[in-house]
Amino acid sequence: MSEAIPAYVSRGQGEPAVFLLHGIGGGKAYWEPQLEVLARAGYRAVAWDMPGYGQSAMVEPYTLAELARALERIIDHVAPQQAVLLGHSMGGMVALEALALFPSKIAGLILSCTSPAFGKPDGAWQQEFLRQRLAPLDAGKSMADVAPSLVRGMVAKDADSAAVQRAVGIMGAVSPAAYRAALHALMNFDRRALLPAIAVPTLVLAGDVDPNAPPAVMQKMAEKIPGAQYECFTRTGHLASLEQPTRFDQTVLQFLRTRF
């Protein structure tokens, strides 16, 4: 177990502090536009490199619980009066894990294109998902090689080409070791039982053509969280903040302004 504080960037000084948690193909650079938007709106925005990503050291064992504990070290270091977790995809899973492990430190949740569970680690679907994602790397390809097809498979068909290329560049820079570890960490994630007990303001954001976190799954999750707000963006895949940045940012800011 590592006790190091993961690498992060921070903008702004206001409250609440919004901790931006990227997905399995991301990094703190994924949130650069939101860092600026949140800081200009009067909030403190903090984006991390999840352990093993960017400048952050790996944790051992590489589990959702250890990732959440790494996030806790950043929260304790920043020491905000209020901490809101904005998690995309796997980052949303880290956010739910964090809420389960240290709920008193979290004032709110924004869950974007994510899921409360991945399923059974020995399930056929999960194993096939793992095989498909790792097969290109096992065949000797790099993350830069696989990123274009993976990103294209996540976004809407008419997604902005510049946004797509930005996502490709970020994913292409991910360490293969971290990508492998993160995929394996997903296999036993299940926090569905936590949902009815969530007592903090929660915003759930979905994309109508998201193949990884379908809107039906996202809406069902939102319905199980008391008082959760649910929004589904049209013509949007898995990378909502990149595909629909204006609407994404406006929705997040409106949630923060009305609930905090």
Summary of the structure (lengths in Angstrom):
residues: 260
radius of gyration: 16.8
end to end distance: 34.6
largest distance: 49.8
contacts: 914
relative contact order: 0.16
helix: 48%
strand: 15%
